[in-house]
Amino acid sequence: MRRRTVIVLIPSLEPDARLVELVRDLRGQEPRVGVLVVDDGSGPAFDAAFDQVEAAGATVLRLPVNHGKGHALKLGLRYVATEHPGQDVVSADCDGQHTVADIGAVAAALSAADDALVLGVREFTGEVPWRSRFGNAFSRAAFALATRLRLTDTQTGLRGYPAGLLGWADAVPGDRFDYEQRVLLAATRDGVRVREVPVSTVYLEANRSSHFRPVLDSIRVLAPVARFLASSFLGFCLDTVALLVLFAATGSLLGSVLGARGLSGAVNFMVNRRWVFGDRRRSARTAAVQYAVLAGVLLAANFGMLTAFVGFGLPVLLAKVVTEMLLLGASFTLQRRVVFAERVPAPATGPTGRVPVPG
């Protein structure tokens, strides 16, 4: 399959015979490849199925209760990082959608990717179940809006994680299906390269076995954008009212812009720090200094554009609206990636370095 050793990680909830078939195919065609299956609280009714998976040659980690796909993936990544350090991981779904050949293609790309996250992406053409077509389109649009990065398939569970990124991926927050979206968001934020590899598109029973909720989980990805828009609208209202009042009272555009921005900026900083980006780890002073620098840059751009628009004959209110709309995207991106960026730390291990399996 590839030159370096790889472990195939398969999170599983209430599997059917296709999981056993996948493990047997992997072990039969690629006997040197390790297979790690995480039972995400399927319950006693599925003990026999996981016994068959073990008999087929896989290692099985069993959770007594369901925690979510993200939790199962992170448990598997942590297990590999501590029990098999230096080995890369390819994650695959348990429902038969990912073939051995496609898993091998992602593993091969991972071998030459130089610490890039590898995605096995599907082409959504031909007879694609509406649920999958709509879900992927909605998810791609949400992700592009949140990051300005366009990916072919943000929902794919077929992914390659190089050994050097296992700790990073384990530290990304999220326990359920939105975890995989969060990994992509963290990659864009932390400068992790993402490589796409085309794979076959397989849908079994119209994809009814999937537990993914495309709209709900994509809304979670969009939540920071929605909160930022609400915060920005609040700041815009405060800024605009203050600007109009000060300009009417003083006739000084520069003084009015400075006074209005000082008021709205203070409110906007507090709202963004606590509500929009949830940045509570770093001191308020550090974030405030960075925010002040950013605000100064945006203020200079704001004043320059506002002056130009007013000089062209636009009313102050219309010029204000146009200026704020043009600067909104830059403000969101810089605040998210610089001022309130949450760098994911490497997870710490216990004295033995072994991974506990939570109950």
N, C-alpha and C positions, 0 to 999 in steps of 0.2 A: 504493500500500500504506500509506503514512504520510507525514507532512510532513517528518520528518527522514530523513537518509540511513541506511540499514541495510545490513549485510553479513550474509548467511546463511552460517554456518559449519557444514560437514558433515565430521565425522571419518569415515573409511572404512577398513574392513579387508576385503579380498577381496570387492569389490562385484560385483553382477550388473547386468543392463541397467536395473534400476529406478533406479540412481543417475543414469545418463545421462538417463533420462526426467524425473527430478525437476529436474535442472539445466536441461534444455531447457524444461520447463514454467515454471520460475522466470524464466528469461531471456525467454521468449516472452510471459508475462503481466505481468511486472514488469521491463521492460528497464533501469530505472534502479537496480535492486537489484543489488548486487555479490554474487557467490557465491565462497566460498573453501572448497576441498576439501583435506583433509589425508589423504594416503595413509599410513596407519600401518604401513608395512612389508609391503605385500601381496605383494611379490615380482615378478619379471619376468613371470610368467604373467598379470599383470593390467595390464601397461604399456599394452596396447592400449585397455583400458577407460578408463584415466585420460587417454589421448590423446584419446579421444572426449569425455570430460568437458571437457578444455581446448578442444576444437573447438566445444563447445556454449556456450562463453563464460565458463567458470569459471577462476579462478586455482587451481593445484594445487601444494601443497607436498608433496614426496615424501621419505619417510623410508626409508632402505635396510633397516632392521630394525624389528620391531614393538616399540613401547614401551608401548602401552596407550591406551585411549580418553581417559583423563584427560590424559596427556601430549600427545596430539594436540589436544585441546581447548585446553589452555594454550598450545601453540605457536601455534594459530590466534588466540587472544585477544591474545597478545603481538605477533603480526604486524599485526593490525588497529590495536592501540594505537600502534605505532611508524610503520607505513606509511600508515595512514589515521586519524590522531588525530581525536577528536571524533565518530567514527561508532559507532553502537550495533551490537550483534551479536545475532542470533537463531541459536541452535544447533539443528540438526535431524539426525535419523538418516538413514542412507543407504539404508535398506531399503524405502522407500516408505510407511512408516507415517504420515508427516506430510505432509499435502496442502498445496498452495500456499495454499489458503484459510485453513488453520489457522496456517500460518507468518505469513500476513498478519494474522490476529487477534492473535497474540502481538506482532507488530511494532507494531500499532496501540495495544495496551495499553501497550507499552513507551514509546510516544511520550507518553502521559499519566500515566505511573507515577511521575514525579519520583524517579528514582534507586532504584526498587524492583526487585528481582529478580522477573521474571515467569515463571510456570510455566504451560505449556499442559497442563492436566490432563484425563485421560480418565475417563469414567464406566464402572465395571466392572460393567455389567449386561448381561443377555442372554447370547448365546453367546460367552463369553470363554474362551480356552484356559486349561486348569487351571494351566499353568505361570505364565501372567501373573497370573491371579487369586490364586493362592497366593503368588507372589512379591511382588505389591504389598501384599497383606494383611500378610505377614510384615514387609516393609520398613516399612510405615506403623506397625505396632505397635512395632517396634524404635526407630524415630525418635521416636515419641511418648513411649516410656519414657525415652529418653535426653534429651529436650528439653522434654517436656510441651507440645509444639506439635503439633497435629493437622493434617496436610495430606492432601489428597485423593489425591495421586499423587506419591510421592517418587521414583519411578523414571523419570519422564518425561525424555526427552532433548530435548524441545522447550522451550527456555528463552530468555528475553530478558535480555541483559546490557546495561545502560546504559553509555555510554562512561565515565562516572565510576567504574564498578566493575570495569573490565577489569583494572587493575593489582591490585586486591584479589583478584579471582578467580584471576588468574595465580599469586598467592603462596600460595594454599591448597594444602597438601601433598596428594600422591596422584597416581598415574600411571595407575591402571586404572579399572575401572568404579566402584569405591568413591569415586572423586574427586567424582562428582556428589552423592553422599550427604554427603561432607565439606563441599562448598560449602553445603549446607543447614544443616549443623551450625555452620559458621562464621558463617552469616547470623544464626542465633539467638543466637550468642555475641556477635557484634559489633554487634548492633542494626540489621542490614540488613533492611528490610521485604520481605516476600514476598507477591506478588499472584498469585492463581490465575485463569486464564482457561479456561473449558470448551472443549474441542476434540473432534473426532470420534474415535472409537475404530476403528482399522483394524488388523486382524491378517491377515497373509499367510502361508499355509502353516502355520497354527497357531503362528506366531511362532517357528518352528524356526531362523530365521536369526540370532536374538539370541545374543550371546556373554555375556549377563548371567547371573551365578550368584546368584540371589536370597538363598538361605540364607547362603552363605559371605560375600557382601558385606554383608549385614545384620548378621551376627555381628561383622564388623569394626566396624560402627557401635556395636554393643552392648558391645564390648570394654571401653571405659572404665567402663561401668556394672558389668560383671561384676567387673572388678578392684577397683572401689570397694566393692562388696558384700563381696568377700573381705577387703579391708583393714579394712572396718568390722567384720566378724565377728571378725577378729583383735583389733582394738581393744576390741570388746565383751567378748571373753573375758578379756583382761588387766584391763580396767576392772572387770568383775564380780567376778573373783577377788580383786582388790585391795580392792574395796569391802567384800566380805563379810569378808575377813580383818581389815581395819582397823576395821570396825564392831563385829565380835566382840571386838576387843582394846580399843577405846576407848569404844564406846557413843555416839560423837559422829557423827551423820549428816553434818553439814557438813564436819567434818575428814576423814571417810572419803571423801566425794565429791571434795573437793579433792585429797587425796593420790592417789586412784585415777585421777582425770582427768589429773593431772600426769604420771603414768607412762604411761598409755595414749596421751595426747596427743602426747608426744615421739616415741613409736614410730610413731604414726599419721601424723604430719607427715613423717617421713623416708620412710615407705613410699609415701604419696600423692604426694610431690614427685617421687620418682624412678621409681616403678613405675606408679602409676595415671594421673597426668596428664602425666608426662614433662616437667616444667618445669625445664629446665636453663639457660635463657637468662638469667633474672634471678638476682641474688644470693640466696643462702640467707637472708641477713639480712632482705632486703625481704619475701620470702615468709613468713619466720618471724614478723615483726611482724604482718603481715596475718592470719596463721593464729592468732596469739595473741589478737588482737582478736576474731576470729570465735569462737575457743574460749571466750573470756570470755562472749560473748553466749549461746552455746549452753549453757555451763555454768550461767549464771543461769537460763535456761529449764529446763534439766535439773533443777536443784535445786528450782525452784519446783514443777514437775510431780511430781517424786519425793516432795517433802514432802506435796503434796496427796493423792497416791495412798496413801502410808503413813498419812496422817491419816484416810483413808476406810476404813482397815482392811486394805489389801492387804499381803501379805508383801513384804519388801524386794526379794527376787529378782523376783517377778512385777511389782512396780512399776517395777523397773529395766528389764525387758524391754519393757513397754508404753511407757515414756518414750523409750527408744532407737528403737523402731519409729516413733514419731510424729515424731521429729526427724531421721530418716535422710534423707528427701527434701530437707529444707531444707539439711542439711549438704552433700549432694552438689552441689546447685545453686549454693550460695554458694562452695564451694571451686572448682568448675569455672569459674564466671563471674567470680569476684573474685580469690581467692587465687592460683590457678594458671592464670589466663586467659592464653592465648597470642594476643595481638593480631597480626593478619596485617599485616605492613608492606607499603608500596608497593614493588614490585620496582625495582631500579636498572637503568639501561640503560648500554650502553657509550658511548664518546665520540661515536660516529656516530649513536647512537640506533637502529641497525638491528638486526634480529633474526637471529641466526645459526640456520641449520637444522642441528640436531645429526645426527651420523652414527650 
